[in-house]
Amino acid sequence: MGSCMRTQDIEGIEIGLLLDGIFRVYGYDFREYAEASLKRRLAQWLQKTGLGSFPEAQARVLHDRELFSGLLEGITVNVSAMFRDPQFFKALREEVVLHLKTYPFIKIWVAGCSAGEEVYSLAIVLCEEGLQGRYRIYGTDINEKVLRQAEEGIYSLERVQQFTQGYQKAGGKRDFSDYYTARYDYAIVSEKLRDNVVFASHNLTADAGIGEMQMVLCRNLLIYFKPALKERVLGLIDGCLPNGGFLCLGMKETLSDRVIAGRYTEMVRGKRIYRKQYV
Ligand SMILES: C[S@@+](CC[C@H](N)C(=O)[O-])C[C@H]1O[C@@H](n2cnc3c(N)ncnc32)[C@H](O)[C@@H]1O
């Protein structure tokens, strides 16, 4: 039977064994990530390492934490931008902030925060809407390298041009340059935005929730998961949201066919902003 198998099928088995090994040694579970994108990224990583095959990679990765860190960085997709999907941030400003204002203190979890772009965008909106000093944002990610970048809050000026356009489209009230200091080819996020922002490592597939939050953003991350894992992660997030709490997903993600969907209503149509119902 083995001889009838196609090379592609065998490679699928080899990848499965590598992912099993990673789970057992390091506790990171990539077995339920959507296959096509994961395979593509693993293949790119393998090529970069110069290792000849997945079995060879497996033999090395399971004994070499640094090599594993490289693999983790290679397979997570960290694309992000400040004010990504400006209409989402506009809707937050115009339709959600007034509800957030009713809480004495607001805790927000940005799960899968990449290099902090979304966290700082949110901080800008909250400050402009008069909530400075009344919130804490927890930005978490599985990838330590992007978390370090998030903490530094340094972005290339090239990217800042794109961020500025997003800010304006999202209803920004000031000059975007008020929020950073330019140095050479870089922009450093202002101190004011770093107040009340905490970045920490957290793995949505393995760790527990991080406590009660009034709002959770988990955008452009569930698309990389298979349906069962999506369900599990949404269950974890649901456990952190009290009734009346807000859940924000990416534009290509939806709650509609999920188990927890019945407990939420889409607050702003088409913007993937959901509110947990009071029962
Ligand atoms: C495409 S980025 C999205 C960033 C941001 N939320 C946005 O919408 O612009 C996905 C992020 O999820 C992170 N991620 C992937 N798997 C994760 C997991 N199991 N737990 C936590 N973060 C994860 C990746 O490292 C990456 O930074």
Ligand as a Chemical Component Dictionary entry (heavy atoms), coordinates in Angstrom:
data_LIG
# 
_chem_comp.id                   LIG 
_chem_comp.type                 NON-POLYMER 
_chem_comp.pdbx_formal_charge   0 
_chem_comp.three_letter_code    LIG 
# 
loop_
_chem_comp_atom.comp_id 
_chem_comp_atom.atom_id 
_chem_comp_atom.alt_atom_id 
_chem_comp_atom.type_symbol 
_chem_comp_atom.charge 
_chem_comp_atom.model_Cartn_x 
_chem_comp_atom.model_Cartn_y 
_chem_comp_atom.model_Cartn_z 
_chem_comp_atom.pdbx_ordinal 
LIG C1  C1  C 0  -2.719 38.141 10.760 1  
LIG S1  S1  S 1  -2.208 38.597 12.372 2  
LIG C2  C2  C 0  -3.545 39.631 12.846 3  
LIG C3  C3  C 0  -3.071 40.813 13.641 4  
LIG C4  C4  C 0  -4.164 41.795 14.086 5  
LIG N1  N1  N 0  -5.119 41.147 14.956 6  
LIG C5  C5  C 0  -4.878 42.398 12.903 7  
LIG O1  O1  O 0  -6.029 42.073 12.637 8  
LIG O2  O2  O -1 -4.250 43.206 12.200 9  
LIG C6  C6  C 0  -2.498 37.114 13.306 10 
LIG C7  C7  C 0  -1.727 37.091 14.628 11 
LIG O3  O3  O 0  -2.170 35.967 15.399 12 
LIG C8  C8  C 0  -1.060 35.390 16.053 13 
LIG N2  N2  N 0  -1.388 33.994 16.406 14 
LIG C9  C9  C 0  -1.395 32.890 15.615 15 
LIG N3  N3  N 0  -1.712 31.804 16.320 16 
LIG C10 C10 C 0  -1.918 32.214 17.599 17 
LIG C11 C11 C 0  -2.257 31.546 18.805 18 
LIG N4  N4  N 0  -2.454 30.231 18.832 19 
LIG N5  N5  N 0  -2.371 32.280 19.943 20 
LIG C12 C12 C 0  -2.160 33.622 19.925 21 
LIG N6  N6  N 0  -1.832 34.319 18.821 22 
LIG C13 C13 C 0  -1.706 33.618 17.668 23 
LIG C14 C14 C 0  0.061  35.522 15.049 24 
LIG O4  O4  O 0  1.336  35.441 15.659 25 
LIG C15 C15 C 0  -0.233 36.891 14.440 26 
LIG O5  O5  O 0  0.487  37.912 15.083 27 
# 
loop_
_chem_comp_bond.comp_id 
_chem_comp_bond.atom_id_1 
_chem_comp_bond.atom_id_2 
_chem_comp_bond.value_order 
_chem_comp_bond.pdbx_ordinal 
LIG C1  S1  SING 1  
LIG S1  C2  SING 2  
LIG S1  C6  SING 3  
LIG C2  C3  SING 4  
LIG C3  C4  SING 5  
LIG C4  N1  SING 6  
LIG C4  C5  SING 7  
LIG C5  O1  DOUB 8  
LIG C5  O2  SING 9  
LIG C6  C7  SING 10 
LIG C7  O3  SING 11 
LIG C7  C15 SING 12 
LIG O3  C8  SING 13 
LIG C8  N2  SING 14 
LIG C8  C14 SING 15 
LIG N2  C9  SING 16 
LIG N2  C13 SING 17 
LIG C9  N3  DOUB 18 
LIG N3  C10 SING 19 
LIG C10 C11 SING 20 
LIG C10 C13 DOUB 21 
LIG C11 N4  SING 22 
LIG C11 N5  DOUB 23 
LIG N5  C12 SING 24 
LIG C12 N6  DOUB 25 
LIG N6  C13 SING 26 
LIG C14 O4  SING 27 
LIG C14 C15 SING 28 
LIG C15 O5  SING 29 
# 
